[in-house]
Amino acid sequence: MPRVADHEQRRRQVAGAAMRVVAAAGMERVRVADVAAEAGVSVGLVQHYFRSKDDLLLFAFEHLCEQLTERAFATGGPAGTRQGLFDWVSGFLAIGPVHTQELKVYLAFCGRAPDSERMRVAQAEAYERMRLALVQEIELAQGNGLVPAWRDAKVEAIRLWALVDGLGLHGLADPDRLPAETQLAVLDAHLAELFGGGEPR
């Protein structure tokens, strides 16, 4: 019998194909037959791994969130530093062809969340993982003496993730007025405030 790893690899192959179909045709036009063709497999094989189109889209969304997070951690600078945090979260902005395409697919999935409880839960869990990871980074920076101890790491993590989420959305919607360099400048200004101190309110 095929190994479990082979099953997981095939599921990820199909999920990647689903994301490419979403990027090309939009969420509402995704058909299992199109995903199978894009993956180079039969419709029957796709149906073997996923009971329905919703199951396939949910797995593809979770796979995308995992990809984005793994890449962010891999490309970030030293942990607990301003540069490291900048490198990490900037990967979620619309700052290049690859990032922009991924963001388009991500937002297409998120647009489905209000009508799909399973997708909404998956989105909420992805957001919570990001916030918790940001809390850890900010607390590490506080331990290194780089971020003032009076700052609430949980509040700052929420602020930072909300900023990145909003910048990505606005940059995607209006790239002429919010190009990559502007998005990065806004992020850098926010981190300068976070790491620079300032007086508590």
Secondary structure, DSSP 8 states (H G I E B T S, - for coil): ---HHHHHHHHHHHHHHHHHHHHHH-GGG--HHHHHHHHTS-HHHHHHH-SSHHHHHHHHHHHHHHHHHHHHHHH--STTSHHHHHHHHHTTSS-SHHHHHHHHHHHHHHHHGGG-HHHHHHHHHHHHHHHHHHHHHHHHHHHTTSS-TTS-HHHHHHHHHHHHHHHHHHHHH-TTTS-HHHHHHHHHHHHHHHHH-----
